[in-house]
Amino acid sequence: MKSFDELSLKEIVDEVQDGFILGIPADYSGVPMKFTKELIKKGVKNLKLYCLPLTTIQGDMLIGSGCVSEIEAAAVTLGEFGMAPRFSEAVENGKILIKDSTCPALHAQLQATEKSVPFMPLRGVIGSDIQKHRKDWHVISNPMKSSGVKEEPILLLPAVQLDILVFHAPCSDRNGNIQIGRRRELATLAHASKKVFVTVEKVLDIDFFEDELSAATCLPALYVNGISIVKNGAWPCALPGVYSSDNEELKKYSLAAKTKEGFGEYMRYCL
Amino acid sequence: MILDIQREELLISQLADLLKNDKHVAVGAASPIPGAAALLAKEEAKFWNKRLRVTILHSNKYNNFTDGARELFDCAAQGRIDTFFLGGVQIDGQANINLVGTGEYPKIKKRFPGSFGSALMYFVVPQIILFREEHSPRTLVKKVDFISAPGVSERGVYRPGGPKYLLTNRALFKFNKNLQKFSLFKINEKETVKNLIKMTGFNFDLDNKISQMPNPDTNRINILRNKIAPMVSEFYPEFANRIWGI
């Protein structure tokens, strides 16, 4: 049946080394929560989280557990359940470095890597304090006559390559193609990552490429280094189209994580 | 019949009034009131034989995008979105918004989630409506501690979009781009101009025709409660439950 060897979750976790740039999907694109908890158990250190473009409980938990030294994001929040308390505490006390960004910039930096060009221009942002504090960003004057206004100041963003990306998806086919549906930012993340691992709810004994509809909504296996079957792998986050978020649990986390002690207790229970 | 109108319903109604000329309204993160307003305006547009397209980012159902999360920004940059909503931990008199935190960056005192997509959306969407429920000297400040996105830009910077309105619990302001200043336009029936001046950290002008925020009529309230509320509960369940008990 399968034309790929399934990995255990532990084998995926072991791929993550201290200091890696780890790609983090947004709460709407398949958060690998089971993987994240295993990663915390392993005690990985100094991760640099690259969020596309934001993170919720996943980032907050990793930060609270001391796994993170740096985070690049447009937002860290628990959404309807308020602020991400461990993130806020860590930033306020200088425990982690936050590279404040804005959503389209986080997309564009990965798009540069997709195309293997050194930078990507982006409009907007100029005159903001985000731009002022990002020494890795540059403003130049538009050198092109053919488009836009010549001499228009325009922002250039460096290409960013991730060391590793892990996300959770509804299923793969027997050839290791991953169903991502409309969550195309997962393809952007995968294209820009040295290694990609996916946890899935199940493996289907079909070939996504035999049908135009499923072919258009999958991430081809050529970008995927390994797959592990992990049931309910996004819980308590939602897996769009499969299950919704467990709001009771998210609320419980948001209340517990308000203090260091509460967070510690929650993590002991959930690990 | 006198309706018992909730504060949130009044705000939804004010926002819906500002969307009447739009063809495409998009709603970003953490925005249940703008989301409800956009869906309400869409429903009401049908009476005038008009079509309003609404894209709600945090919904699977009311979302028109298939090209991933970047499509909102690409779509906005192409000029295909007429109205978008932005908030702020702080908003100042020049319409600069701060979504990052208070205190001197990077040694921030109180950290908030972050700037989201504001630093592009504020530049490219023609009608940005700033929305912040809390109207106090703490939220509406003389100068923001961190500029997530500037209210105005220098000449030469590509900027077809920008702030048009600011709505709070207490009032609705228009933004005058040339004067780089807000002017008071509508006030909540429980408010006075004098109190608003006291509660606002920045100076603002007074419009020559200041009026009261109109309450939504029975018809609008019925649509909102019967038709829109269940839709909102799909993408903001906590909010819908709190306001409408569904």
Interface residues (C-beta under 8 A of the other chain):
Chain A: A26 Y28 S29 L52 P53 L54 A73 A74 A75 V76 T77 G79 E80 F81 M83 A84 F87 S88 V91 E92 G94 I98 D100 S101 T102 C103 P104 A105 H107 A108 Q111 L122 R123 G124 V125 I126 G127 S128 D129 I130 Q131 H133 G148 V149 E151 E152 P153 I154 R182 R183 R184 E185 L186 A187 T188 P240 G241 N247
Chain B: A29 A30 H58 N60 F65 T66 D67 G68 A69 R70 E71 L72 F73 A77 L99 V100 G101 Y105 P106 K107 I108 K109 K110 R111 F112 P113 G114 S115 F116 G117 S118 A119 L120 M121 Y122 F123 V124 F146 I147 S148 A149 P150 S153 E154 G156 V157 Y158 Y236 P237 E238 F239
